[in-house]
Amino acid sequence: MQPGDEKIYEVLRRYWGFGEFRPVQLEIIRSVMAGRDTLALMPTGGGKSLTYQVPAMAREGLCIVVTPLIALMKDQVDRLRARRIPAAAIHSGLSPRQIDIALDNCAYGDMKFLYVAPERLATEAFRLRVERMKVQLIAVDEAHCISQWGYDFRPSYLRIAELRQKLPGVPVLALTASATKLVTDDIMHHLRFAEPRLLRSSFARPNLSYSVRHTDDKNGQLLRLVRNVDGTGIVYVRTREGTEQLAALLRDEGIAAAAYHGGLPHAERTLRQDEWLSGKVRIMVATNAFGMGIDKPDVRFVVHYSMCDSLENYYQEAGRAGRDGGRAYALLLVASDDRDRIEQRFRTEFPPLDKVKDIYEHVCSYLQVGIGDGAGASYLFNIHDFCARQHLWSGTVAGALKLLQQNGYLTLTDAQENPARIMFAIQRDDLYKLRVRRSDLDHFIRTLLRLYNGVFTEFRPIDEGEIAAWSGYTVDKVREFLKRLWQLRVIRYIPSNRAPILFFNQERLPRADLYIAPATYRRRQELMLERFGQMLAYAANRTECRSMVLERYFGSEEAAACGVCDVCLARRRAEKQHDPLADRVLERLAAGPADVRALTEAIAAPPERVAEAVRQLLDEAKIAADEAGNLRIIP
């Protein structure tokens, strides 16, 4: 133990109840405590949050955490508060009043953590308050988003460099689960590291067996795995319809399965997730939105029924299996026509630049954002409703929005629980006349006007519980009043829901002024094709350990064969055919149980050779170990 470690271990035991850190966590925390800018590469489930939470709790002051994932932001704040650690979050789903309160609490209160969505860094409310905060650390989650070479570049991340100027001397801890050498260099450059400092956790998962099956009978392969591997699992499918169809197939086969996708009502999604977490549902068939922030350590298998776009996504999703350290399986199913279908999808996701401009104008009209308006505003955006109205494919719209985001025009957040929103649809004079004429509505309308500013010019988030407390009505009565005002066309009312939010980084521009850099367009195409090419190469590989392929992709120079993937097992089976010692061991075991010492004496071979032969037979599932440590034949 080094000097100063006592404090961080005390914090770890007091707030998290752990006695030891995971590999690399301690090294990262020591680096942060020494005030050094640090980039940490840690795989999914590696405990990234503790690397900034522990040092922040070991010192005075506030830790600012920049993250684009609002769902994870909310989850982290809830977990910290459950440990009686003061934490707050600001993002596009909050009202200006809620943001002001959170920022004031950080500037003048005793907050320890402030989670910030990257697009909020440029707002005046944040810039004015941050210089008054006693900030001791800046943590940047999903740090690959700052690199134009990364798979999810977000220009708003570049604002972190400006934040560093406002907070001189405050160290930065950048965190990501996946980044190539090019991306890590770019991260440290854009975050203005005082000196390069990269700490890397091993990307090896010795308990996770990676496999690829090339088959046009994906259903048969899936059922074979499900029937031969006990425990819960996740099956990733690309489309909403696919999740429902595959879940129904599994249920028809007597397997407890449920579908999970963004088209389900919030209550239904929550119910299905809870049933899976509790074990009532064994298999969750889901789109790739499922799994983020869900801490279920005993997932025994993850199956990719549809191929991922990149190894980054595949590694993250497959890594949700076996977090408890027990044996787990990651299976990728590849059909003969998968490549053609995905290449066709890529072409659709890169519409011509004129089409991108068309979609921008359609989106602005859909949200009723006029030219010159919208800067810094947030709007609920149901992409599926939008696509249905405009007769567009969702992949085309998503690709256009991605290009618009990478050019700094807007930001589309992840789907989240959104509060109800209202905007008055009549002028103040007409509203006054209504209050005089309808005295039964007067008190409720006055409560709305007292609580919320700006409701005549744009949609404002409202808290139905807050309205109930101030008005004296029940929450159900508040909702009844809101629906009545909506029916009278006095207000436009959006009930609470789950949907992404579209944040306008700048005002709506005329079509002629909208510029999508051709170089950006081409570079994004090249990067996506390059990453997909790596994914295809991984799927086609039959000679190199799959774990080594993944580790090398993420920059590891000391990768070793895992011994448990399909390629390693095939190699060991081939070697076993030429190893007569394994046959001699098997013959000896046929006579009855024996331990390794007895085998060594009976066969008169070196103990390490006997042990290797036993391991080969174990992999072949021809023998098993009983509780006493003896070996026996499997019938």
Buried (B, 14 or more C-beta within 10 A) or exposed (E): EEEEBEBBBEBBEEBBEBEEBBEBBBBBBBBBBEEBBBBBBBBBBBBBBBBBBBBBBBBEEBBBBBBBBBBBBBBBBEBBEEEEBBBBBBBBBBBBBBBBBBBBBBBEEEBBBBBBBBBBBBBEBBBEBBEEBEBBBBBBBBBBBBBBBBBBBBBBBBBBBEBBEEBEEBBBBBBBBBBBEEBBBBBBEBBEBEEEBBBBBBBBBBBBBBBBBBBEEBBEBBBEBBEEBEBBBBBBBBEBEBBBEBBEBBBEEEBBBBBBBBEBEBEEBEBBBEBBBEEEBBBBBBBBEBBBEBEBEBBBBBBBBBBBBBBBBBBBBBBBBBBEEBBBBBBBBBBEEBBEEBEEBBEEBBBEBEBBBBBBBBBBEBBEBEEEBBEBBBBBBBBEEBBEEBEBEBBBBBBBBBBBBBBEBBBBBBBBBBBBBBBBBBEEEEBEEBBEEBEEBBEBBEBBBEBBEEBBEBBBBBBBEBBBBBBEBEBEBBBEBBEBBBEEEBBBBBEBBBBBBBBBBEBBBEEEEBEBEEEBBEBBBEBBEEBBEBBBEBBEBEEBBBBBBBBBBBBBEEBEBBBBBBBBBEBBEEEBEEBEBBEBBBEBBEEEBBEBEBBBEBBEBEEEBBBBBBEBBBBBEBBEEEEEEBBBBEE
